[in-house]
Amino acid sequence: MEKMQPVIQIEHLSKHFSIDNGFFTKGKKTVKAVNDFTLNLEKGKILGLVGESGSGKTTLARVILNLTSATEGTVLINGVDMSKCSAAEKKELRKNIAVVFQDPLSNLNPRETVMSSIMRPMVLHGMKRALAREKAREVLESVKMDAHYLNSYPHQLSGGQLQRIAIARALAMNPQIMILDEPTSALDISVQAQILNLLLDLQEQHQLTYMIITHDLNVIRYISDQVAVMYLGQLVEYGETKIMCSNPSHPYSKALMAASPILDPTMRGREKEIMKGDPGSLIHFPSGCSFHPRCRYAEEICMQERPEMERIGENHWARCHLCMQK
Amino acid sequence: MNDELLRLENVSINYKVRGGYLSAVKDVSFHVNRGEIFAVVGESGCGKSTVAHSIMRLLDKNAVVLGSIKYNGTNLMELSNKQITGVRGHDIGMIFQNPLDSLNPVYTTGAQVNEAIRLDGISKLEGWKKVIELYRNVKMPDAEKRVQAYPHEMSGGMRQRVMIAMMLSRNPSLLIADEPTTALDVTIEAQILEIISQLKKEFGTAVMLITHNFGLVAEVADRVAIMYAGELVEQGDVFEIFRAPKHPYTRLLMKALPRGTKQEGRLQTIDGTVPRLMEVQPGCRFANRCPMAKKICYEQDPAIRALSATHTYRCHFAEEEV
């Protein structure tokens, strides 16, 4: 069977930041935000990326968007490595990939109307103003908002409306890929439901590919096709949502899923594995598997050798010595 | 043992603002029993935090509180400032969403907890021993060392533990927890929830949990009150409400929660927006978004209907009509 080329191909990606403490220590300490990350994302799929805060989810998104360069490894978008392109080529490629951030108020210009915020990317890419205005109306309609909001300023709108506008602006360039960084975390339940429905509708209409970063596992289970779990900058498990949410293999994914509150009081009595401790530091990594200090199954080998990502089932990978033995 | 600790009766809270009053809370009544976890849940701006703050008399000066708030039979609203200071911490403890706002950055966390302990008149040295014991109670890793740590040296989960330890040191009978885990990761949230559930078991502390997260309610609460736009629309036993919510708002909200997968269909949405709360008008505040609303809903305050001894809702529609 011929395999379709993935829209996003991430190969052994690492991103390290050096912390400049002073003249003599310059470059001595590094924060390893993303380590040896490999993942492919196929067209028309929704990938959910989960992990605790500080696990490198947002850094990964920034590297994919080429907002910061990778330390090692490559990111191919439709087979093209953006970091090796000229500025003009980059600009062209950026049309394909759009981003929506968590707090919509902070990434809309408070002094611009909704209309000019949505028009800006189109104008920057050389579209005629009249045409851009027309398109702005169109995308605002596609996020189910009335055209009279075009003349509003961000402070006049609610959180849900602002998030719709951020999505509308992302849609303006007809992207193929959308990266959504905590798109519903700041929103109320009823508004979250509206945004999730909207994202699914848009994805079906335009055959979009999404990468959704969130820590809300109920949202991930609802919306995504595949789930990738990150811990301390590493991908620890990846698989289809169904397996990942019902029967994950990696001890960290297990603990993460178990910690997530279930919306049903009758499930209260279930056996829960409460993970001890906090996520470790990205500067001083533990030896061997970076999860071993918190892992209840850890054995001798986990402290000594770093596990590699290995296939443990149909489209299911995990980075764990013990998952392999089972 | 299941007697009443706190009772709010017809509490309305209005803020004096330019051009009139903003009605943040309208006619709210509920009680919290000794040793239970009572959750108040609702979307942002529904007045849940305002109610919590009114119990501790922590509202801004422009707030006007009507009705009565009784703790152990004493009306907290009639106490002098000095008396209410005695109630705070000693009888009712409170923890907030962001523990960093409640901790002093220039003192070690242990010293700050010790300060609370020494209100009882014990020596400094005795106090330190107690601090370590409290840190152990809240499952602080490396308790002996952590008493010397400054707030910035701790993670969010540890700071929230310090707040709980500080609160525990005064041994209050009621803990008001205002979004205690909202800023934390799910794994740390699970740890904090475990501690809160343990307080209830070991010390018989009653907990009033303010949250927007229905997941937390399902996990730990005994009873729950659901608020919408300043009104308490439904309250009762958690199991009953999750099984059969009655108020139209609660029912829609329960269906808006993502429980399954997208293959099972789109989520329920609630059209429209929360009304402006500038004037106190009669009628149900959910009427403009309610799929069942009739003329009467806009004109008259709905009565509270009891479904059972442990489940009430505030709606014009009778049980069989909803």
Boltz contact constraints between the chains, C-beta under 6 A:
constraints:
  - contact:
      token1: [A, 52]
      token2: [B, 185]
      max_distance: 6.0
  - contact:
      token1: [A, 53]
      token2: [B, 185]
      max_distance: 6.0
  - contact:
      token1: [A, 188]
      token2: [B, 43]
      max_distance: 6.0
  - contact:
      token1: [A, 188]
      token2: [B, 44]
      max_distance: 6.0
  - contact:
      token1: [A, 189]
      token2: [B, 253]
      max_distance: 6.0
  - contact:
      token1: [A, 189]
      token2: [B, 256]
      max_distance: 6.0
  - contact:
      token1: [A, 190]
      token2: [B, 256]
      max_distance: 6.0
  - contact:
      token1: [A, 190]
      token2: [B, 270]
      max_distance: 6.0
  - contact:
      token1: [A, 193]
      token2: [B, 256]
      max_distance: 6.0
  - contact:
      token1: [A, 193]
      token2: [B, 267]
      max_distance: 6.0
  - contact:
      token1: [A, 193]
      token2: [B, 269]
      max_distance: 6.0
  - contact:
      token1: [A, 194]
      token2: [B, 269]
      max_distance: 6.0
  - contact:
      token1: [A, 196]
      token2: [B, 267]
      max_distance: 6.0
  - contact:
      token1: [A, 197]
      token2: [B, 266]
      max_distance: 6.0
  - contact:
      token1: [A, 197]
      token2: [B, 267]
      max_distance: 6.0
  - contact:
      token1: [A, 200]
      token2: [B, 262]
      max_distance: 6.0
  - contact:
      token1: [A, 218]
      token2: [B, 258]
      max_distance: 6.0
  - contact:
      token1: [A, 219]
      token2: [B, 258]
      max_distance: 6.0
  - contact:
      token1: [A, 222]
      token2: [B, 258]
      max_distance: 6.0
  - contact:
      token1: [A, 222]
      token2: [B, 261]
      max_distance: 6.0
  - contact:
      token1: [A, 222]
      token2: [B, 262]
      max_distance: 6.0
  - contact:
      token1: [A, 223]
      token2: [B, 262]
      max_distance: 6.0
  - contact:
      token1: [A, 259]
      token2: [B, 186]
      max_distance: 6.0
  - contact:
      token1: [A, 259]
      token2: [B, 187]
      max_distance: 6.0
  - contact:
      token1: [A, 259]
      token2: [B, 190]
      max_distance: 6.0
  - contact:
      token1: [A, 260]
      token2: [B, 186]
      max_distance: 6.0
  - contact:
      token1: [A, 261]
      token2: [B, 215]
      max_distance: 6.0
  - contact:
      token1: [A, 261]
      token2: [B, 216]
      max_distance: 6.0
  - contact:
      token1: [A, 261]
      token2: [B, 219]
      max_distance: 6.0
  - contact:
      token1: [A, 263]
      token2: [B, 214]
      max_distance: 6.0
  - contact:
      token1: [A, 263]
      token2: [B, 215]
      max_distance: 6.0
  - contact:
      token1: [A, 263]
      token2: [B, 218]
      max_distance: 6.0
  - contact:
      token1: [A, 263]
      token2: [B, 257]
      max_distance: 6.0
  - contact:
      token1: [A, 263]
      token2: [B, 259]
      max_distance: 6.0
  - contact:
      token1: [A, 264]
      token2: [B, 218]
      max_distance: 6.0
  - contact:
      token1: [A, 265]
      token2: [B, 218]
      max_distance: 6.0
  - contact:
      token1: [A, 265]
      token2: [B, 238]
      max_distance: 6.0
  - contact:
      token1: [A, 265]
      token2: [B, 239]
      max_distance: 6.0
  - contact:
      token1: [A, 265]
      token2: [B, 242]
      max_distance: 6.0
  - contact:
      token1: [A, 274]
      token2: [B, 190]
      max_distance: 6.0
  - contact:
      token1: [A, 274]
      token2: [B, 194]
      max_distance: 6.0
  - contact:
      token1: [A, 275]
      token2: [B, 187]
      max_distance: 6.0
  - contact:
      token1: [A, 278]
      token2: [B, 155]
      max_distance: 6.0
